[in-house]
Amino acid sequence: MKDDFYNGFLVTPLNWGLGHASRCVPIIQYLIEKEIRIVVASDGEALLYLKKEFPQLTFEELPSYGVKYTEGSNFLQNILKQLPKFIKAIHEENHVVDTLIQKHNISKIISDNRYGCYNKDTKNILITHQLCPNLKGWWRSLNWPIEQILRLQYDNFNMVWIPDDEINNLSGILSSLPIADKQFIGVLSRFINIKETVLKNEILVILSGVEPQRTILEAKIIDQLKSINKNAVIVSGIGEGDEMENISTNITKYQRLSTNALAHLISESKYIVCRAGYSSIMDLAVLGKKALLIPTPGQIEQEYLAEKLMKEKKFLMQTQENLNLAEAINEIDKYEGIKLGNDEINLFKNLVDKLID
């Protein structure tokens, strides 16, 4: 076993939804295959999720960013008001990381969007697909100053890994900022080697993201599914167990499923309905499924990605406000989805091998 005293890896995904944690799964799995000693550090739902996925690993808790959301659609204004709190959390997590380096003899850090997870005595990797802001309207004037602040953050890391490939360019202009030591590492997804099975469900709804918008969308989807004569399954993304509930004669609902259980359910479903988060889009690309994307209201990144992919005829997009599932089912086959080869999926392994050496 490659358990060198000073060769531990610290993996630190951001707890902002489950996307950052879930896209770290293939990296963690590969490090386990390579018999590398791994410590995972995060907080909240992300930490709980990875503990369930990898109970054999060592876990530590990092300071929470304490993100709070409002029901209104002015998502950006809400987030900007919380910036002082985020900056404080970044400084705090940097101090915690310093102690974890000594405690666990860490030599490499792979941080998914946690800007305080670096150390002068380690090799530091930042995973992010959003190198530059993409603000619209009046907020556009903030693009340049935010970009300069982000550049300073990137300087704390030896390399920035972008979970994307240059051919498919799923992230579009979000990853276009020219910086040194920027490397595309291919699409990252927890869903690999899924075998196709007999289709049982017309629609699979995978709910995720921030409250109260998650609950608002769930209620809207259930109401519309009841009037559609299609077999549908909903994964609510909340709760601790995998309990099943029959909502109606054509709708089954689960709380939260393991990666393997959800992968099996996806393979049995014809169409996917989900948020337009970047990790969800990478999952869809790996799975080769057709989908309806519903951006979280006010989240500029999700709105941009969904609009981009709809223009490219990859996925259908509808807004939460104007959601019409009956219409979507009639339109979704006009969009081709994304098909990836093994090179786009396994590209990250070469970079991890170099990091191990």
Kinemage of the C-alpha trace (Angstrom):
@kinemage 1
@onewidth
@group {chain A} dominant
@subgroup {mainchain}
@vectorlist {calphas} color= white
{ca met a 1} P 0.000 0.000 0.000
{ca lys a 2} L 1.280 3.455 -0.939
{ca asp a 3} L 0.932 4.823 2.576
{ca asp a 4} L 4.072 6.958 2.658
{ca phe a 5} L 4.298 8.933 5.881
{ca tyr a 6} L 4.226 12.300 4.092
{ca asn a 7} L 2.168 11.291 1.067
{ca gly a 8} L -1.389 11.773 2.293
{ca phe a 9} L -4.023 13.448 0.138
{ca leu a 10} L -6.545 15.930 1.542
{ca val a 11} L -9.721 16.277 -0.568
{ca thr a 12} L -11.919 19.275 0.318
{ca pro a 13} L -15.167 19.807 -1.626
{ca leu a 14} L -17.298 22.896 -1.054
{ca asn a 15} L -20.624 22.332 0.697
{ca trp a 16} L -22.865 24.243 -1.711
{ca gly a 17} L -25.410 21.684 -2.811
{ca leu a 18} L -24.000 18.213 -3.445
{ca gly a 19} L -22.447 18.934 -6.841
{ca his a 20} L -18.942 19.692 -5.598
{ca ala a 21} L -18.903 16.594 -3.409
{ca ser a 22} L -20.383 14.270 -6.037
{ca arg a 23} L -17.908 15.280 -8.725
{ca cys a 24} L -15.047 14.493 -6.339
{ca val a 25} L -16.286 10.885 -6.126
{ca pro a 26} L -14.393 9.594 -9.217
{ca ile a 27} L -11.181 11.247 -8.007
{ca ile a 28} L -11.534 9.709 -4.543
{ca gln a 29} L -12.365 6.322 -6.073
{ca tyr a 30} L -9.259 6.478 -8.266
{ca leu a 31} L -7.022 7.435 -5.325
{ca ile a 32} L -8.430 4.446 -3.417
{ca glu a 33} L -7.628 2.188 -6.385
{ca lys a 34} L -4.076 3.542 -6.268
{ca glu a 35} L -3.903 2.707 -2.539
{ca ile a 36} L -3.323 6.322 -1.561
{ca arg a 37} L -4.043 7.486 1.975
{ca ile a 38} L -6.945 9.953 1.815
{ca val a 39} L -8.496 12.409 4.259
{ca val a 40} L -11.743 14.119 3.251
{ca ala a 41} L -12.702 17.446 4.819
{ca ser a 42} L -15.897 19.417 4.302
{ca asp a 43} L -19.054 20.315 6.235
{ca gly a 44} L -22.815 19.872 6.240
{ca glu a 45} L -24.572 17.813 3.574
{ca ala a 46} L -21.420 17.386 1.479
{ca leu a 47} L -19.577 15.800 4.406
{ca leu a 48} L -22.502 13.510 5.269
{ca tyr a 49} L -22.829 12.417 1.644
{ca leu a 50} L -19.165 11.463 1.307
{ca lys a 51} L -19.178 9.668 4.656
{ca lys a 52} L -21.941 7.427 3.315
{ca glu a 53} L -20.141 6.881 0.006
{ca phe a 54} L -16.743 6.139 1.574
{ca pro a 55} L -17.235 4.981 5.193
{ca gln a 56} L -13.720 3.519 5.260
{ca leu a 57} L -12.003 6.898 4.891
{ca thr a 58} L -10.875 9.468 7.476
{ca phe a 59} L -13.052 12.606 7.704
{ca glu a 60} L -12.577 16.054 9.201
{ca glu a 61} L -14.962 19.002 9.467
{ca leu a 62} L -14.224 22.422 7.989
{ca pro a 63} L -15.892 25.730 8.936
{ca ser a 64} L -19.278 26.237 7.304
{ca tyr a 65} L -19.839 29.101 4.870
{ca gly a 66} L -23.338 29.348 6.337
{ca val a 67} L -25.025 30.173 3.032
{ca lys a 68} L -28.591 31.436 3.447
{ca tyr a 69} L -31.133 31.810 0.652
{ca thr a 70} L -34.269 33.835 0.139
{ca glu a 71} L -37.407 32.967 -1.785
{ca gly a 72} L -36.964 35.917 -4.146
{ca ser a 73} L -35.134 35.549 -7.432
{ca asn a 74} L -32.438 38.164 -6.678
{ca phe a 75} L -29.975 35.415 -5.898
{ca leu a 76} L -26.851 37.448 -6.689
{ca gln a 77} L -27.759 40.345 -4.402
{ca asn a 78} L -28.428 37.871 -1.605
{ca ile a 79} L -25.031 36.208 -2.079
{ca leu a 80} L -23.117 39.502 -2.288
{ca lys a 81} L -24.576 40.565 1.062
{ca gln a 82} L -23.036 37.444 2.595
{ca leu a 83} L -19.534 37.986 1.173
{ca pro a 84} L -17.980 39.139 4.489
{ca lys a 85} L -19.188 35.903 6.088
{ca phe a 86} L -17.741 33.832 3.220
{ca ile a 87} L -14.375 35.607 3.438
{ca lys a 88} L -14.249 34.941 7.184
{ca ala a 89} L -14.988 31.239 6.578
{ca ile a 90} L -12.209 31.029 3.957
{ca his a 91} L -9.686 32.421 6.439
{ca glu a 92} L -10.907 30.050 9.129
{ca glu a 93} L -10.712 26.989 6.888
{ca asn a 94} L -7.145 27.932 5.940
{ca his a 95} L -6.163 27.791 9.619
{ca val a 96} L -7.945 24.453 10.035
{ca val a 97} L -6.136 23.069 6.981
{ca asp a 98} L -2.807 24.071 8.551
{ca thr a 99} L -3.598 21.840 11.537
{ca leu a 100} L -4.832 18.977 9.323
{ca ile a 101} L -1.568 19.048 7.342
{ca gln a 102} L 0.364 18.348 10.529
{ca lys a 103} L -2.179 15.943 12.018
{ca his a 104} L -2.421 13.686 8.969
{ca asn a 105} L 0.970 14.296 7.276
{ca ile a 106} L -0.607 15.673 4.097
{ca ser a 107} L 1.505 16.407 1.030
{ca lys a 108} L -1.209 17.180 -1.563
{ca ile a 109} L -4.507 19.033 -1.374
{ca ile a 110} L -7.299 18.755 -3.949
{ca ser a 111} L -9.790 21.500 -3.205
{ca asp a 112} L -13.082 21.769 -5.062
{ca asn a 113} L -13.953 25.476 -4.858
{ca arg a 114} L -12.746 25.930 -1.281
{ca tyr a 115} L -10.329 28.834 -1.685
{ca gly a 116} L -8.869 28.554 1.813
{ca cys a 117} L -7.738 24.943 1.373
{ca tyr a 118} L -4.067 25.364 0.539
{ca asn a 119} L -0.779 25.350 2.403
{ca lys a 120} L 2.724 26.581 1.598
{ca asp a 121} L 4.206 23.161 2.392
{ca thr a 122} L 1.889 21.121 0.143
{ca lys a 123} L 1.094 20.831 -3.540
{ca asn a 124} L -2.271 22.554 -3.964
{ca ile a 125} L -4.853 21.825 -6.669
{ca leu a 126} L -8.056 23.838 -7.144
{ca ile a 127} L -10.976 22.290 -9.026
{ca thr a 128} L -13.368 24.812 -10.544
{ca his a 129} L -15.275 25.248 -13.804
{ca gln a 130} L -16.114 28.890 -13.132
{ca leu a 131} L -12.880 30.823 -13.499
{ca cys a 132} L -14.543 34.131 -14.238
{ca pro a 133} L -17.866 35.801 -13.409
{ca asn a 134} L -20.576 36.139 -16.021
{ca leu a 135} L -22.780 38.857 -14.569
{ca lys a 136} L -25.495 40.546 -16.602
{ca gly a 137} L -27.181 43.940 -16.747
{ca trp a 138} L -26.075 46.485 -14.155
{ca trp a 139} L -24.079 43.778 -12.370
{ca arg a 140} L -21.825 43.476 -15.430
{ca ser a 141} L -19.708 46.334 -14.047
{ca leu a 142} L -18.557 43.975 -11.280
{ca asn a 143} L -17.111 41.387 -13.669
{ca trp a 144} L -13.652 42.959 -13.868
{ca pro a 145} L -13.052 43.588 -10.126
{ca ile a 146} L -14.345 40.110 -9.220
{ca glu a 147} L -12.071 38.609 -11.873
{ca gln a 148} L -9.051 40.345 -10.341
{ca ile a 149} L -9.949 39.059 -6.865
{ca leu a 150} L -10.283 35.522 -8.229
{ca arg a 151} L -6.898 35.761 -9.966
{ca leu a 152} L -5.317 36.474 -6.570
{ca gln a 153} L -7.005 33.374 -5.161
{ca tyr a 154} L -5.728 31.208 -8.014
{ca asp a 155} L -2.179 32.284 -7.180
{ca asn a 156} L -2.426 30.265 -3.951
{ca phe a 157} L -2.658 27.028 -5.953
{ca asn a 158} L -0.062 25.197 -8.022
{ca met a 159} L -2.630 24.254 -10.653
{ca val a 160} L -6.281 24.864 -11.502
{ca trp a 161} L -8.131 21.813 -12.783
{ca ile a 162} L -11.196 22.454 -14.940
{ca pro a 163} L -13.699 19.553 -15.028
{ca asp a 164} L -14.385 19.855 -18.740
{ca asp a 165} L -12.748 19.043 -22.056
{ca glu a 166} L -11.859 21.546 -24.730
{ca ile a 167} L -13.837 19.764 -27.466
{ca asn a 168} L -17.253 19.617 -25.787
{ca asn a 169} L -16.638 22.804 -23.770
{ca leu a 170} L -19.627 22.299 -21.483
{ca ser a 171} L -18.631 25.232 -19.267
{ca gly a 172} L -18.413 27.714 -22.165
{ca ile a 173} L -17.171 31.188 -21.289
{ca leu a 174} L -17.156 30.372 -17.567
{ca ser a 175} L -13.777 28.635 -17.919
{ca ser a 176} L -12.338 30.954 -20.570
{ca leu a 177} L -10.197 33.137 -18.290
{ca pro a 178} L -6.536 32.830 -19.398
{ca ile a 179} L -4.438 31.952 -16.349
{ca ala a 180} L -1.199 30.094 -15.852
{ca asp a 181} L -1.288 26.426 -14.830
{ca lys a 182} L -4.847 25.921 -16.064
{ca gln a 183} L -5.612 22.361 -17.125
{ca phe a 184} L -8.766 20.729 -18.530
{ca ile a 185} L -9.166 17.370 -16.787
{ca gly a 186} L -12.190 15.964 -18.606
{ca val a 187} L -15.740 15.533 -17.393
{ca leu a 188} L -16.129 14.319 -13.787
{ca ser a 189} L -19.124 12.236 -12.775
{ca arg a 190} L -19.950 9.761 -10.022
{ca phe a 191} L -21.863 7.722 -12.625
{ca ile a 192} L -19.506 5.475 -14.553
{ca asn a 193} L -19.861 2.035 -16.086
{ca ile a 194} L -23.652 2.073 -15.844
{ca lys a 195} L -25.224 -0.769 -17.788
{ca glu a 196} L -28.328 -0.049 -19.823
{ca thr a 197} L -31.430 -1.876 -18.608
{ca val a 198} L -35.030 -2.171 -19.698
{ca leu a 199} L -36.770 1.209 -19.536
{ca lys a 200} L -39.420 1.252 -16.807
{ca asn a 201} L -39.950 4.975 -16.255
{ca glu a 202} L -40.823 7.666 -18.755
{ca ile a 203} L -39.640 10.477 -16.478
{ca leu a 204} L -37.103 10.632 -13.649
{ca val a 205} L -37.059 13.879 -11.668
{ca ile a 206} L -33.868 14.494 -9.675
{ca leu a 207} L -34.376 17.406 -7.295
{ca ser a 208} L -31.475 19.277 -5.759
{ca gly a 209} L -30.267 22.732 -4.899
{ca val a 210} L -31.186 25.452 -2.495
{ca glu a 211} L -34.284 25.921 -0.395
{ca pro a 212} L -36.927 27.189 -0.630
{ca gln a 213} L -36.645 26.843 -4.426
{ca arg a 214} L -36.215 23.049 -4.255
{ca thr a 215} L -39.531 22.640 -2.442
{ca ile a 216} L -41.297 25.114 -4.732
{ca leu a 217} L -40.158 23.171 -7.803
{ca glu a 218} L -41.114 19.809 -6.274
{ca ala a 219} L -44.682 20.959 -5.605
{ca lys a 220} L -45.010 22.318 -9.131
{ca ile a 221} L -43.663 19.129 -10.733
{ca ile a 222} L -45.914 16.821 -8.696
{ca asp a 223} L -48.959 18.908 -9.581
{ca gln a 224} L -48.186 18.688 -13.306
{ca leu a 225} L -47.204 15.010 -13.287
{ca lys a 226} L -50.589 14.077 -11.838
{ca ser a 227} L -52.235 15.301 -15.040
{ca ile a 228} L -49.775 13.498 -17.339
{ca asn a 229} L -50.350 9.823 -18.022
{ca lys a 230} L -46.662 8.908 -17.767
{ca asn a 231} L -44.875 6.682 -15.285
{ca ala a 232} L -42.642 8.999 -13.231
{ca val a 233} L -40.190 8.727 -10.333
{ca ile a 234} L -39.044 11.622 -8.142
{ca val a 235} L -35.877 11.671 -6.046
{ca ser a 236} L -36.405 14.557 -3.643
{ca gly a 237} L -32.783 14.926 -2.518
{ca ile a 238} L -33.702 15.472 1.133
{ca gly a 239} L -33.960 13.271 4.202
{ca glu a 240} L -31.634 10.570 5.441
{ca gly a 241} L -33.154 7.349 4.130
{ca asp a 242} L -34.253 5.748 0.877
{ca glu a 243} L -37.937 5.480 1.792
{ca met a 244} L -40.384 5.083 -1.080
{ca glu a 245} L -43.745 6.858 -1.232
{ca asn a 246} L -46.504 6.414 -3.801
{ca ile a 247} L -47.714 9.929 -4.580
{ca ser a 248} L -50.324 8.764 -7.094
{ca thr a 249} L -50.943 5.846 -9.455
{ca asn a 250} L -48.209 7.082 -11.803
{ca ile a 251} L -45.773 8.827 -9.413
{ca thr a 252} L -43.291 7.222 -7.021
{ca lys a 253} L -41.107 9.306 -4.738
{ca tyr a 254} L -37.827 8.523 -2.961
{ca gln a 255} L -36.056 10.732 -0.451
{ca arg a 256} L -32.337 10.285 -1.081
{ca leu a 257} L -30.617 7.396 -2.850
{ca ser a 258} L -27.061 6.080 -2.844
{ca thr a 259} L -24.998 6.553 -5.971
{ca asn a 260} L -25.514 2.931 -7.042
{ca ala a 261} L -29.274 3.002 -6.455
{ca leu a 262} L -29.664 6.303 -8.282
{ca ala a 263} L -27.500 5.053 -11.164
{ca his a 264} L -29.743 2.011 -11.546
{ca leu a 265} L -32.847 4.209 -11.506
{ca ile a 266} L -31.371 6.520 -14.141
{ca ser a 267} L -30.617 3.564 -16.401
{ca glu a 268} L -34.290 2.551 -16.192
{ca ser a 269} L -35.591 6.012 -17.116
{ca lys a 270} L -36.103 7.538 -20.549
{ca tyr a 271} L -36.002 11.250 -19.714
{ca ile a 272} L -34.340 13.156 -16.866
{ca val a 273} L -35.698 16.362 -15.325
{ca cys a 274} L -33.210 18.223 -13.134
{ca arg a 275} L -31.601 21.538 -12.235
{ca ala a 276} L -28.997 23.045 -14.546
{ca gly a 277} L -26.139 22.760 -12.085
{ca tyr a 278} L -22.801 22.023 -13.703
{ca ser a 279} L -22.307 18.685 -11.932
{ca ser a 280} L -25.773 17.560 -13.046
{ca ile a 281} L -24.878 18.491 -16.622
{ca met a 282} L -21.656 16.468 -16.404
{ca asp a 283} L -23.657 13.489 -15.086
{ca leu a 284} L -26.060 13.773 -18.028
{ca ala a 285} L -23.121 13.942 -20.446
{ca val a 286} L -21.577 10.756 -19.036
{ca leu a 287} L -24.938 8.962 -18.987
{ca gly a 288} L -25.898 10.053 -22.512
{ca lys a 289} L -29.453 10.791 -21.364
{ca lys a 290} L -31.903 13.328 -22.782
{ca ala a 291} L -33.055 15.892 -20.280
{ca leu a 292} L -35.091 18.920 -19.349
{ca leu a 293} L -33.009 21.499 -17.474
{ca ile a 294} L -34.730 23.886 -15.043
{ca pro a 295} L -32.330 26.565 -13.731
{ca thr a 296} L -32.710 27.663 -10.124
{ca pro a 297} L -34.327 31.132 -10.310
{ca gly a 298} L -31.754 33.897 -10.098
{ca gln a 299} L -28.704 31.622 -10.373
{ca ile a 300} L -26.879 33.243 -13.271
{ca glu a 301} L -24.523 30.314 -13.830
{ca gln a 302} L -27.361 27.797 -14.212
{ca glu a 303} L -29.321 30.134 -16.474
{ca tyr a 304} L -26.280 30.632 -18.697
{ca leu a 305} L -25.467 26.903 -18.916
{ca ala a 306} L -29.065 25.901 -19.686
{ca glu a 307} L -29.445 28.595 -22.352
{ca lys a 308} L -26.086 27.664 -23.906
{ca leu a 309} L -26.883 23.956 -24.121
{ca met a 310} L -30.367 24.610 -25.493
{ca lys a 311} L -28.917 26.816 -28.246
{ca glu a 312} L -26.512 23.992 -29.068
{ca lys a 313} L -29.499 21.590 -29.292
{ca lys a 314} L -28.120 19.465 -26.459
{ca phe a 315} L -30.839 19.796 -23.809
{ca leu a 316} L -34.267 21.359 -23.543
{ca met a 317} L -34.597 24.202 -21.044
{ca gln a 318} L -37.637 25.642 -19.293
{ca thr a 319} L -37.778 28.215 -16.508
{ca gln a 320} L -39.313 27.252 -13.190
{ca glu a 321} L -41.902 30.009 -13.588
{ca asn a 322} L -43.038 28.763 -17.013
{ca leu a 323} L -42.621 25.036 -16.409
{ca asn a 324} L -44.802 22.896 -18.677
{ca leu a 325} L -43.929 19.201 -18.412
{ca ala a 326} L -46.536 18.075 -20.943
{ca glu a 327} L -45.012 20.387 -23.533
{ca ala a 328} L -41.482 19.345 -22.537
{ca ile a 329} L -42.211 15.640 -23.160
{ca asn a 330} L -43.288 16.512 -26.703
{ca glu a 331} L -40.177 18.641 -27.323
{ca ile a 332} L -37.367 16.804 -25.529
{ca asp a 333} L -36.516 14.386 -28.365
{ca lys a 334} L -35.604 17.344 -30.576
{ca tyr a 335} L -32.482 17.751 -28.453
{ca glu a 336} L -29.686 15.254 -28.967
{ca gly a 337} L -28.075 15.155 -25.525
{ca ile a 338} L -24.322 14.616 -25.176
{ca lys a 339} L -22.303 11.500 -25.930
{ca leu a 340} L -18.827 11.225 -24.429
{ca gly a 341} L -16.054 8.768 -25.126
{ca asn a 342} L -13.760 7.207 -22.533
{ca asp a 343} L -11.065 9.804 -23.225
{ca glu a 344} L -13.286 12.650 -22.055
{ca ile a 345} L -14.324 10.696 -18.942
{ca asn a 346} L -10.941 9.293 -17.865
{ca leu a 347} L -8.678 12.244 -18.715
{ca phe a 348} L -8.339 13.220 -15.031
{ca lys a 349} L -6.566 9.946 -14.222
{ca asn a 350} L -3.402 10.979 -16.049
{ca leu a 351} L -3.177 14.172 -13.987
{ca val a 352} L -3.830 12.331 -10.730
{ca asp a 353} L -1.033 9.889 -11.635
{ca lys a 354} L 1.370 12.802 -12.113
{ca leu a 355} L 0.278 14.271 -8.800
{ca ile a 356} L 0.888 10.953 -7.024
{ca asp a 357} L 4.379 10.713 -8.461
